[in-house]
Amino acid sequence: MAKKKSTDLVIVESPAKAKTIGRYLGGDYTVVASMGHLRDLPKSTLGVDVENGFTPKYIPVKERKDVIANLRKLSKEAPAVYLATDPDREGEAISWHLKELLDLPDEKVRRVTFNEITRRVVTESIQDPRDIDIDLVNAQQARRILDRLVGYKLSPFLWKKVRRGLSAGRVQSVATRMVVDREREIQNFQSREYWLLDAWLKAEPDQPSFAARYYGTGGKKTELGSREEVDRIIQDVSDRPFRIDSVKKGQKHRSPSPPFITSTLQQEASRRLGMSPRRTMAVAQTLYEGVDVKDHGTVGLISYMRTDSQRLSEEALASAGNYIQSRYGAEYYSGPRRYKSAAGAQDAHEAIRPTDVTLTPEAVRGSLTPDQYRLYRLIWCRFAASQMANAVYDSVAIDIKAGEHLFKTNYSQLKFPGYTAVYEDARDEDDETAHRPLPEMAAGQQVLLEKLDPQQQFTQPPARYTEATLIRAMEANGIGRPSTYAPILSNIMSKDYVVKEGKYLKPTPVGETVTQVMEDHFADIVDLKFTAGMESQLDEIEAGKRSWQDVLQDFYTDFSQELDQAETDMEGVRVKIPEEVTDEKCPNCGANLVIKYGRFGRFLACPNFPECNYTKPLVIAMPGSCPKCGSRILKKTSRKGYTFYACERGPECGFMTWEVPTAETCPRCGKTLFKHSGRGRKKPFCINESCPEFVPEEKRSYRRKASGQSAEEKTTSGGSEKKTQTRKSAPAAKKTASRKTSTGKRKAAKA
C-alpha cells in the first residue's frame, strides 16, 4: 500500500476561516484553526521579569491543551507550516507564539497574510510567503507588557485605597476619564439666553409665505442676546418695506464620503444599525472569514476590517468603475477617487470594502443572517458611493433688507443624485434652510411682511458621549488603535465605571472616584497626550526605529516612582465612593434607595441600614438581544437568590433562561449565543431550536472525570449516570412552576 503523501500545514485563528481557506487551497494543504492565542502571560502573577529587560514569561493556555497537542502532531508531519493569522500586530504575534510553542525551525515556517479571503488572493499569497516580522511582534509585546504593568501594579493599589475588585488600565483609564470629563462639562455648564427672529414674507398676496432669518446690520452678523434687543429690531422694521437686496443662484456639488475604516464603520453601525462596536466587529469578522453564498460557494465578502487606511487597490478601483457605469450609467462615474489616510495612520491595509462589488447586498441576502446583511449592505453602499460622481444641487440664496436690517433665506434642490443614489450621509437638519421651494423673485422687488416671529433659545450643554462619538473622540486624540476601540468600550462598561443610559454613556460614582484618584496620583496614565504619545512610540517599534525594551524602561522608571509616591501620600487613607441616590422609594421607610456594590454586583438598598435592611435587585441590561422578539435581555434575581435572564417585555414576550447571554451571535441564525454561568472559560452555544447549530439542553454541560476513577469504571459503576442526573436536576428545578417542587428538587440535587 502506497504511503499517504504529507501535506503542508496552514494554521489560521478560527474554524470559519479554516473552512474557507481550505476550500480554496484543496487537498495539497491541511488547514486548521488555533482558536486564537495559544500562549499568554499567566493570570495569577505579573509574568514579566522587570529586572532583566522586561522579559515576559509566557505559558501555554490551559484551555487549549488539546489544540496544542494536535498542532504539534500535525506540524511534525508537515513538510512546511504556513502561519496565516490576521494581517495585523495581534496576528503577527499569534504566528510568532505558534512558531515558538510548536518549536518550528526557521526553514519550515512560512508567514502569509490575506487582506481579503478570496480564491485569487489566497492562492497568490500562499505562493509568496515571507518571514515573521519581528518588529510587528515586538510592538504587540510592548503593548501587552505595558498594559500588564499598569494593570497588575495599579489594581492592587486601588483595592487598598478605594475598593476591592477595581482595576486600572493604560487605555481604559483614559477612556473613562474622557466620559468623566464630559460629565463635568455638563454639570458645570452655564446656560446662556439668545434669540432668533424670523420674518414670514410673501412675494405675492396669493402665494404661500416663506421665512427669512434675521442676520444683522452693515453686513455683520448680530447675535441677539435679550428680548429687549429683539423688540427694538421689531419696532424698527415693522413700518419699513421689505425689499429683495440680492438673489444668488448657482449649483452646489457634494462629494461622497471615503470608504469605511474601523472607527467610521463602528460609528455608522452604531448610529444607523444600533450595533455596539463589539457586535459590529464580530459580524464583520464573519463577513471577512467567509460565508456560504448560494451559487458561489464559501466567499470572504469584505476585506480586512481592522484598518485605519483609506487606501484602495487599483484593482478595486477599476472593478468599482466598471460596475457603476454598467449599472447606473456613465454619468454616475467621474473617474477613480483616491482618498488620503489621516496623519498618523498605520496604512497597513486597504479601507474596508467588498471583495467583489458585483456581489450586491440583495444578491447575497438569502445567504446572510439579518445582522450580516445589514452590515454588508452598509459597507457595500459606502464603498460603491465613494467611487461615484458628486451629487449636484440647484441652490438659491436671497438677501432681504428692511432699512439697514438684513434677513437671509436659502433653498437647495437635488438636480443630479450622483452618489446619493446609493448612499447618503445622515446630516443634521439646517434650520436656516427653507423646507419648501422659494418663489421666483428679483433684486429690488418688494415683498409683503406677514408676521415677525421672535424665538427664545438657550445654549445647551455638550451631549454625553455615545459609543460612536467616544470612538470618534478617541481616534481624534490618538487613543487606542482600530483593534482596541471595541474592547476598550466593553471593558469600561463591564467594570461598572461607565453605564449606558439609552444610547448615552454616563460615568458611575465608581468611575468618577477612580478617575479622581488617578488624576491626583497618576496624572500621566490618564493624560490624553501622554497616552497618544505611547501609541506613537509603539508605532516606532513597529517601524524598527526604537527598541521595545527601551520604551518600556522609559515608561516604567517614571511609573514606579509615581506608584511609590502615591503609596506614601495615601498611607492610611481609604477613599469612600459616594452613594448614588435614585428616585425609587424604600417601601418600608420612604427613603430614596441608593445603589450599593456587593459581591454579585450592583443592587438597590435603603440608606437607613441597619435600622432598615430593605434591598432590591438592580435591573442590568445584558449583551445580545432576546431570541424571541429582539428586545433587551435583563439580568434578574429570583426571591431565592438565583440569577436568571429575561426579556425586558416580561410576560408579553415570555422569554427567560438560566443561561448567560453573550455578545457573540450564532454564525448560522444570527441569534444571541448563551453560555453556562460560573468561573472559567465557557463555550457559547445556540438555543434557537430552529437553527442547525442548536445545542439541546442535555449537551450544554461538560462533564469532568472524577479523580481516581477511570471512564470505564464510571460507566460500569453508574457513576456517570448519577452525576448527569444531579447536574440536570438543578436547572430543572429552576424551571418548574411550583416553588415548593423547585425547592425540593434543589435539595435533592445538593444531597
C-alpha positions in Angstrom: 0.0 0.0 0.0 1.4 3.4 -1.0 2.3 5.8 1.8 0.0 8.8 2.0 1.6 12.0 0.8 2.3 14.6 3.6 0.5 17.9 3.1 1.7 21.3 4.1 0.0 22.7 7.2 -1.8 26.1 7.2 -2.7 27.5 10.6 -5.3 30.2 11.0 -7.2 31.5 14.0 -10.8 30.4 13.5 -12.7 27.4 12.2 -14.7 29.5 9.8 -11.6 31.0 8.3 -10.0 27.5 8.1 -13.1 26.2 6.3 -13.0 29.0 3.6 -9.2 28.8 3.0 -9.3 25.0 3.0 -11.8 25.0 0.1 -9.6 27.4 -1.9 -6.3 25.5 -1.4 -7.6 22.0 -1.9 -6.0 18.7 -0.9 -2.4 19.7 -1.0 -2.8 21.6 2.3 -4.2 20.8 5.7 -5.9 23.9 7.2 -6.6 24.0 10.9 -7.5 26.7 13.5 -5.5 27.7 16.5 -8.7 29.2 18.2 -6.7 32.4 18.9 -3.8 32.8 21.2 -2.2 29.5 22.5 0.4 31.3 24.7 0.0 34.2 27.1 1.2 35.7 30.3 0.0 33.9 33.4 -3.1 35.3 35.1 -2.0 34.8 38.7 1.3 36.7 38.6 2.8 39.7 36.8 4.6 37.3 34.4 7.2 40.0 33.5 10.8 40.0 34.7 11.2 43.7 35.2 14.8 43.4 36.4 16.0 41.5 33.3 14.9 43.6 30.3 11.2 43.1 30.9 11.4 39.5 29.8 7.8 38.1 29.5 7.1 34.6 31.0 4.7 33.1 28.5 2.8 29.9 29.3 0.5 27.7 27.2 -3.2 28.5 27.5 -4.6 25.6 29.6 -8.0 25.5 27.9 -6.2 24.9 24.6 -4.0 21.9 25.5 -5.9 19.6 23.1 -5.5 22.1 20.3 -1.8 22.5 21.1 -1.3 18.7 21.1 -3.0 18.3 17.7 -1.0 21.2 16.2 2.3 19.7 17.5 1.4 16.4 15.9 0.4 17.9 12.5 3.4 20.3 12.4 5.9 17.5 12.9 4.4 15.6 10.0 4.1 18.5 7.6 6.9 19.5 5.2 6.1 23.2 5.7 4.0 25.2 8.1 2.2 28.3 6.8 1.2 30.7 9.6 -1.8 32.5 8.2 -3.1 34.5 11.1 -4.7 38.0 10.7 -2.6 40.7 9.0 -2.0 43.0 12.0 0.2 43.2 15.1 -2.0 40.8 17.0 -2.0 38.3 14.1 1.8 38.6 13.7 2.2 37.9 17.4 0.0 34.8 17.3 2.1 33.5 14.4 5.3 34.1 16.4 3.8 32.4 19.5 2.8 29.4 17.4 6.4 29.2 16.0 7.9 29.3 19.5 5.3 27.0 21.1 5.5 24.3 18.4 9.3 24.6 18.3 9.3 25.1 14.5 12.6 25.6 12.8 13.0 28.7 10.6 13.4 26.8 7.4 10.0 25.2 7.9 8.0 28.3 8.7 6.2 30.4 6.1 4.2 33.6 7.1 1.3 34.5 4.8 -1.4 37.2 5.2 -4.7 37.8 3.4 -6.1 41.3 3.1 -9.2 39.6 1.8 -10.2 35.9 1.8 -11.0 35.2 -1.8 -9.7 32.4 -4.1 -7.4 34.7 -6.0 -5.8 36.4 -3.0 -5.4 33.2 -1.0 -3.8 31.3 -3.8 -1.5 34.2 -4.8 -0.5 34.8 -1.1 0.3 31.2 -0.4 2.8 31.3 -3.3 4.5 34.5 -1.9 5.3 33.8 1.8 7.6 35.9 3.9 9.3 35.7 7.3 7.7 36.7 10.6 8.0 40.5 11.1 9.7 40.7 14.4 9.2 44.4 14.6 5.4 43.9 14.5 5.7 41.2 17.2 7.8 43.5 19.4 5.2 46.3 19.1 2.5 43.9 20.2 4.7 42.6 23.0 5.4 46.1 24.2 1.7 46.9 24.3 0.9 43.7 26.1 3.6 44.2 28.7 2.7 47.9 29.2 -0.9 47.0 29.8 0.2 44.2 32.2 2.5 46.5 34.2 -0.2 49.2 34.6 -3.0 46.7 35.4 -1.1 44.5 37.8 0.6 47.4 39.7 -2.3 49.8 39.8 -5.2 47.5 40.5 -3.9 46.3 43.9 -3.3 49.9 44.8 -7.0 50.7 44.1 -8.1 47.7 46.1 -6.3 49.0 49.1 -7.2 52.7 48.7 -10.7 52.5 47.2 -12.4 49.1 47.0 -11.6 45.5 46.2 -12.3 44.3 42.7 -11.4 47.5 40.9 -9.0 47.6 38.0 -7.0 50.2 36.1 -5.7 50.0 32.6 -3.4 52.1 30.4 -6.1 52.9 27.9 -9.3 52.1 29.7 -8.5 54.7 32.4 -8.1 57.3 29.7 -11.4 56.4 28.1 -13.1 56.5 31.5 -11.6 59.9 32.1 -13.0 61.2 28.8 -16.5 60.2 29.9 -16.0 61.7 33.3 -14.6 65.0 31.8 -17.7 65.3 29.6 -20.0 64.8 32.6 -18.1 67.5 34.5 -18.6 69.8 31.5 -22.3 69.2 31.6 -22.5 69.7 35.3 -20.5 73.0 35.2 -22.3 74.3 32.1 -23.9 77.7 32.4 -26.8 78.1 30.0 -27.0 81.4 28.1 -30.1 83.1 26.6 -30.2 84.0 23.0 -32.9 84.9 20.5 -33.8 84.1 16.9 -36.0 86.4 14.8 -37.8 85.1 11.7 -39.7 87.3 9.2 -42.6 85.5 7.4 -42.9 87.1 4.0 -44.9 86.7 0.7 -43.8 87.5 -2.8 -47.5 87.9 -3.8 -50.6 88.1 -1.7 -51.9 84.8 -3.1 -48.6 82.9 -2.8 -47.5 80.8 0.3 -45.3 82.5 2.8 -41.7 81.8 3.4 -39.3 82.5 6.4 -36.2 84.7 6.3 -34.0 84.8 9.4 -32.5 88.0 10.9 -28.8 88.3 10.1 -27.7 91.8 11.3 -26.8 95.2 10.0 -23.9 96.6 7.9 -23.1 93.1 6.6 -22.1 91.9 10.1 -23.8 89.1 11.8 -25.5 90.1 15.1 -26.2 87.8 17.9 -29.4 88.7 19.7 -29.0 88.2 23.5 -32.2 89.6 25.0 -35.8 90.3 24.4 -35.2 94.0 24.6 -32.8 93.8 21.5 -35.4 91.8 19.6 -38.2 94.3 20.5 -36.1 97.2 19.2 -35.5 95.5 15.9 -39.2 94.5 15.6 -40.2 98.1 16.3 -37.6 99.4 13.7 -38.6 97.1 10.8 -42.4 96.9 11.4 -43.1 100.1 9.4 -40.4 99.6 6.8 -40.8 98.0 3.4 -39.0 94.6 2.9 -37.1 94.5 -0.4 -35.1 91.9 -2.1 -31.4 93.0 -1.9 -29.9 90.2 -3.9 -30.7 86.8 -5.5 -27.8 84.4 -6.0 -28.4 81.2 -8.0 -25.9 78.5 -8.5 -25.0 74.9 -8.2 -23.5 73.1 -5.2 -21.6 69.9 -5.5 -21.4 67.4 -2.6 -18.7 64.8 -2.7 -19.1 61.3 -1.3 -17.5 60.1 2.0 -14.5 57.9 1.8 -14.9 54.1 2.3 -15.0 52.8 5.9 -12.1 52.4 8.2 -12.6 50.6 11.5 -13.6 53.6 13.6 -16.0 55.1 11.0 -17.6 51.6 10.5 -18.2 51.3 14.2 -19.7 54.8 14.4 -22.0 54.3 11.4 -23.1 50.9 12.5 -23.9 52.3 16.0 -25.8 55.3 14.6 -27.6 53.6 11.7 -28.0 50.0 12.8 -27.9 50.2 16.6 -25.0 47.8 16.8 -22.4 48.1 19.6 -18.8 48.3 18.4 -18.1 44.8 19.8 -21.1 43.4 17.9 -20.1 45.3 14.7 -16.6 43.7 14.8 -17.9 40.2 15.5 -20.3 40.4 12.5 -17.6 41.9 10.3 -15.2 39.1 11.3 -17.7 36.5 9.9 -18.0 38.5 6.6 -14.2 38.6 6.3 -13.6 35.0 7.1 -16.2 33.6 4.7 -19.9 32.9 4.2 -21.5 30.2 2.2 -23.1 32.1 -0.7 -25.6 30.3 -3.0 -24.0 29.6 -6.4 -20.6 31.0 -5.3 -19.5 28.6 -2.5 -17.7 30.0 0.6 -16.7 33.6 0.0 -15.0 36.2 2.1 -17.3 39.1 1.4 -15.2 42.0 2.8 -11.6 43.0 3.1 -9.8 43.0 6.5 -11.9 45.1 8.9 -9.2 46.3 11.3 -7.6 49.2 9.4 -7.1 53.0 9.7 -6.2 53.4 6.0 -8.5 54.8 3.3 -6.3 53.4 0.5 -7.9 51.3 -2.2 -6.2 48.9 -4.6 -6.1 49.8 -8.3 -8.0 46.5 -9.0 -10.8 47.5 -6.6 -11.0 51.0 -8.1 -11.2 49.6 -11.7 -13.8 47.0 -10.7 -16.0 49.6 -9.0 -15.8 51.9 -12.0 -16.9 49.2 -14.4 -19.7 48.2 -12.2 -21.0 51.7 -11.6 -21.0 52.5 -15.4 -22.8 49.3 -16.3 -25.5 49.6 -13.6 -26.1 53.3 -13.2 -24.7 54.8 -16.4 -21.5 56.7 -17.4 -22.8 60.0 -15.9 -22.6 58.4 -12.4 -18.9 57.8 -12.7 -16.3 60.5 -13.0 -13.1 58.5 -12.7 -11.5 56.7 -9.7 -11.4 58.5 -6.4 -8.3 58.0 -4.3 -8.5 59.1 -0.6 -5.7 60.1 1.6 -5.4 58.5 5.0 -5.3 60.6 8.1 -2.0 61.7 9.6 -0.6 59.0 11.9 -2.5 56.2 10.2 -0.5 52.9 10.0 -1.8 52.4 6.5 -1.0 48.7 6.6 -4.2 47.6 4.8 -6.8 48.9 2.5 -10.0 50.5 3.5 -12.9 48.2 4.3 -14.6 47.2 1.1 -16.5 44.4 -0.6 -14.1 41.9 -2.1 -16.4 41.7 -5.2 -18.5 44.7 -5.9 -20.8 42.7 -8.2 -21.9 40.6 -5.2 -24.6 43.2 -4.3 -26.3 43.0 -0.9 -29.6 41.8 -2.5 -27.7 39.1 -4.4 -26.3 37.5 -1.2 -29.2 38.4 1.2 -30.6 34.9 1.3 -27.2 33.5 2.4 -26.7 36.0 5.3 -28.1 36.4 8.8 -30.0 39.7 9.3 -27.1 41.4 11.0 -24.6 40.2 8.4 -26.9 41.5 5.6 -27.4 44.9 7.3 -23.6 45.4 7.9 -22.6 44.1 4.5 -25.1 46.4 2.9 -23.7 49.4 4.8 -20.1 48.5 3.7 -21.1 47.8 0.1 -23.1 51.0 -0.3 -20.4 53.2 1.3 -17.7 51.7 -1.0 -19.8 52.0 -4.2 -20.8 55.6 -3.3 -17.2 56.6 -2.6 -16.4 56.0 -6.3 -19.5 57.7 -7.8 -20.0 61.2 -9.2 -20.8 64.2 -7.0 -24.4 64.9 -6.1 -25.5 68.3 -7.7 -27.9 70.7 -6.1 -29.5 73.8 -7.6 -29.3 76.5 -4.9 -30.7 79.9 -4.4 -29.7 82.4 -1.6 -31.8 85.5 -1.1 -30.9 88.6 1.0 -33.8 90.8 2.1 -33.5 94.2 3.6 -35.8 96.3 5.8 -34.0 99.6 6.2 -30.4 98.6 7.4 -31.6 95.3 8.8 -30.7 92.2 6.8 -32.7 88.9 6.6 -31.5 85.8 4.8 -33.1 82.7 3.3 -31.9 80.0 1.0 -33.1 76.8 -0.6 -31.4 73.9 -2.4 -32.9 71.2 -4.6 -31.3 68.0 -5.8 -30.6 68.2 -9.5 -28.5 65.1 -10.1 -28.3 62.4 -7.4 -24.8 61.1 -8.1 -23.6 59.0 -5.2 -26.8 59.6 -3.2 -28.5 57.1 -5.5 -26.6 54.5 -3.4 -25.7 56.0 -0.1 -26.3 59.3 1.7 -24.7 60.5 4.8 -27.2 61.4 7.5 -26.8 65.1 8.2 -28.2 67.4 10.9 -31.1 69.5 9.6 -30.1 73.0 8.8 -32.7 75.3 10.4 -31.7 78.2 8.2 -32.6 76.4 5.0 -36.2 76.7 3.7 -38.0 73.4 3.7 -40.0 74.2 0.5 -39.1 75.9 -2.7 -38.9 79.7 -2.7 -40.9 81.7 -5.2 -39.3 83.4 -8.1 -38.1 86.9 -7.0 -35.8 89.6 -8.4 -33.5 92.2 -6.8 -35.4 95.4 -5.9 -38.7 93.6 -5.6 -40.8 94.4 -2.6 -42.2 91.5 -0.5 -45.1 91.6 1.9 -44.5 91.1 5.7 -47.0 88.7 7.1 -45.6 88.5 10.7 -42.4 88.6 12.8 -41.7 85.6 14.9 -39.2 86.0 17.8 -38.0 82.7 19.4 -36.3 82.5 22.8 -33.4 79.9 22.9 -30.9 78.8 25.4 -27.5 77.3 24.8 -27.3 73.6 25.5 -24.5 71.7 27.3 -22.5 69.3 25.3 -24.2 65.9 24.8 -22.9 62.9 26.7 -20.8 60.5 24.6 -22.4 57.7 22.7 -20.3 54.7 21.8 -19.9 56.1 18.3 -18.9 59.6 19.4 -16.5 58.3 22.1 -14.7 56.2 19.4 -14.6 59.3 17.2 -13.1 61.3 20.1 -10.6 58.6 20.9 -9.5 58.4 17.3 -9.2 62.2 17.1 -6.9 62.2 20.2 -4.8 59.3 19.1 -6.1 57.0 21.9 -6.0 53.3 21.0 -5.9 51.7 17.6 -8.5 50.1 15.3 -8.3 46.7 17.0 -8.7 48.2 20.5 -11.8 50.5 20.3 -14.4 47.8 20.8 -12.6 46.0 23.7 -12.0 49.4 25.5 -15.7 50.3 25.5 -16.7 46.9 26.5 -14.2 46.9 29.4 -15.2 50.2 31.0 -18.8 49.2 31.0 -18.2 45.7 32.3 -16.2 47.2 35.2 -19.1 49.5 36.1 -17.0 52.6 35.5 -19.5 53.7 32.8 -23.1 52.8 32.3 -25.2 53.1 29.2 -28.4 55.1 29.7 -30.4 54.8 26.4 -27.7 55.4 23.9 -25.6 57.7 26.1 -22.6 56.8 28.3 -22.6 58.1 31.9 -19.9 57.6 34.5 -20.8 55.9 37.7 -19.6 57.1 41.1 -17.1 54.3 41.0 -15.8 55.6 37.7 -15.6 59.2 38.9 -13.9 58.2 42.1 -11.3 56.1 40.4 -10.7 58.8 37.8 -10.1 61.4 40.6 -7.6 59.1 42.3 -5.8 58.5 39.1 -5.7 62.3 38.3 -4.3 63.1 41.7 -1.6 60.4 41.8 -1.1 59.0 38.3 -1.6 62.0 36.0 0.4 60.6 33.2 -1.7 57.4 32.9 -4.9 59.4 32.4 -3.4 62.1 30.3 -4.6 62.0 26.7 -1.5 63.4 25.2 0.7 61.0 27.1 -1.3 58.0 26.1 -1.3 59.2 22.4 2.4 59.6 22.7 2.7 56.0 23.9 0.8 54.9 20.8 3.3 56.8 18.6 6.2 55.0 20.4 4.6 51.7 19.7 4.3 52.7 16.0 8.1 53.5 16.1 8.8 50.0 17.5 6.7 48.5 14.6 8.8 50.6 12.1 12.0 49.3 13.6 13.0 52.8 14.9 13.0 52.0 18.6 13.8 49.1 20.9 10.8 47.8 22.8 12.8 47.3 25.9 13.9 51.0 25.9 10.3 52.2 25.5 9.3 50.0 28.5 12.2 51.2 30.6 11.5 54.8 30.0 7.8 54.3 30.9 8.5 52.1 34.0 11.1 54.4 35.6 8.6 57.2 36.0 5.6 55.0 36.6 7.3 53.1 39.5 8.3 56.4 41.1 4.7 57.7 40.8 3.5 54.4 42.4 5.9 54.7 45.4 4.9 58.4 45.9 1.2 57.5 45.8 1.7 54.8 48.4 3.4 57.4 50.7 0.8 60.2 50.1 -2.1 57.9 50.7 -0.7 56.0 53.7 -3.6 55.2 56.0 -6.2 56.8 53.6 -9.1 55.0 52.1 -11.3 56.8 49.6 -15.1 56.4 50.0 -17.2 56.0 46.9 -20.2 58.4 47.2 -23.6 56.7 47.2 -25.7 57.0 44.0 -29.1 58.1 45.1 -32.1 57.0 43.0 -35.6 58.3 42.6 -37.1 55.0 43.8 -38.5 55.0 47.4 -38.0 52.4 50.1 -41.4 50.8 50.7 -40.6 50.4 54.4 -39.4 53.8 55.4 -39.8 56.0 52.4 -36.2 57.0 51.9 -34.7 57.2 48.5 -32.9 53.9 47.6 -29.2 54.1 46.8 -27.1 51.9 44.6 -24.7 49.6 46.5 -22.0 47.3 45.3 -21.9 43.8 46.6 -20.2 40.5 45.9 -22.5 39.9 42.9 -22.6 43.4 41.5 -24.8 46.4 42.0 -28.1 46.4 43.9 -30.6 48.8 45.4 -30.6 49.3 49.2 -32.1 51.5 51.8 -29.6 54.1 53.1 -31.0 53.8 56.6 -29.3 50.4 57.3 -29.2 48.8 59.8 -32.5 50.3 61.0 -34.0 49.4 57.7 -32.5 46.5 55.8 -34.6 46.6 52.6 -32.8 45.6 49.4 -33.9 45.1 45.8 -32.1 43.7 42.7 -31.0 46.3 40.2 -32.0 45.7 36.7 -28.9 45.2 34.5 -29.1 45.1 30.7 -27.1 42.2 29.2 -25.3 41.9 25.9 -27.2 40.5 23.0 -30.9 40.6 22.3 -34.0 38.4 23.1 -34.1 35.5 20.7 -37.9 35.7 20.5 -38.6 39.4 19.9 -35.2 41.2 19.7 -35.6 43.3 22.8 -33.1 43.8 25.5 -32.3 40.9 27.9 -32.2 41.9 31.6 -30.3 40.2 34.4 -32.6 39.5 37.3 -32.6 37.7 40.7 -35.3 35.4 42.0 -36.7 35.6 45.5 -34.4 32.7 46.4 -31.4 34.5 45.1 -31.0 32.7 41.8 -29.8 34.8 38.8 -31.8 34.4 35.6 -32.2 36.3 32.4 -35.4 37.5 30.9 -36.8 39.7 28.1 -37.4 43.3 29.2 -41.0 43.0 27.9 -41.7 40.5 30.6 -44.8 38.3 30.3 -45.7 39.9 27.0 -42.7 38.1 25.4 -42.2 35.3 28.0 -38.6 34.6 27.2 -36.4 33.7 30.2 -33.4 31.4 30.7 -30.8 30.4 33.3 -28.0 30.6 30.7 -25.9 33.7 30.4 -26.3 35.9 27.2 -23.0 36.7 25.5 -22.0 39.4 23.0 -21.5 36.7 20.4 -24.0 35.6 17.8 -24.7 32.3 16.0 -23.0 32.3 12.6 -25.9 30.4 11.1 -29.1 32.1 12.5 -27.7 35.4 13.8 -29.3 35.0 17.3 -27.5 35.7 20.5 -25.3 32.9 21.9 -25.6 31.8 25.5 -23.2 30.1 27.9 -23.2 28.4 31.3 -22.7 30.6 34.3 -19.7 30.2 36.6 -16.0 30.8 36.6 -13.6 29.8 33.9 -13.9 29.8 30.1 -17.3 28.5 28.9 -18.2 27.5 25.4 -21.1 29.5 24.0 -24.0 27.7 22.3 -27.1 28.5 20.3 -30.5 28.0 22.0 -32.6 28.7 18.9 -34.4 25.4 18.2 -34.9 26.2 14.5 -31.2 26.7 13.9 -28.9 23.9 12.6 -26.4 24.9 15.3 -29.0 24.4 18.1 -27.5 22.7 21.2 -30.0 20.6 23.2 -30.0 21.3 27.0 -28.6 17.9 27.8 -25.5 18.6 25.7 -24.7 22.0 27.1 -22.6 20.9 30.1 -19.1 19.4 30.0 -18.5 16.6 32.5 -15.1 16.1 34.1 -13.6 12.8 35.2 -13.8 12.1 38.9 -10.3 11.8 40.4 -9.1 8.3 40.9 -11.8 6.7 38.7 -11.4 5.9 35.1 -14.0 6.5 32.4 -14.6 2.7 32.2 -15.1 2.4 35.9 -17.6 5.3 36.0 -19.6 3.8 33.2 -19.8 0.3 34.7 -20.5 1.6 38.3 -23.2 4.0 37.2 -21.2 7.0 38.5 -21.6 8.8 35.1 -25.4 8.5 35.1 -25.7 9.6 38.7 -23.5 12.7 38.0 -25.6 13.6 34.9 -28.8 13.3 36.8 -27.5 15.5 39.6 -26.3 18.1 37.1 -29.7 18.2 35.4 -31.8 18.4 38.5 -30.7 21.9 39.5 -31.8 23.7 36.2 -34.8 21.5 36.0 -35.8 22.7 39.5 -35.5 26.3 38.5 -37.8 25.9 35.5 -40.6 24.2 37.5 -43.5 26.5 38.1 -44.2 25.3 41.6 -41.8 26.9 44.1 -42.3 24.0 46.5 -41.3 21.4 43.9 -38.4 23.6 42.9 -37.1 23.8 46.4 -37.4 20.0 46.8 -35.5 19.3 43.7 -32.7 21.7 44.6 -32.4 20.0 48.0 -32.3 16.6 46.3 -29.7 17.8 43.9 -27.5 19.1 46.7 -27.9 15.9 48.6 
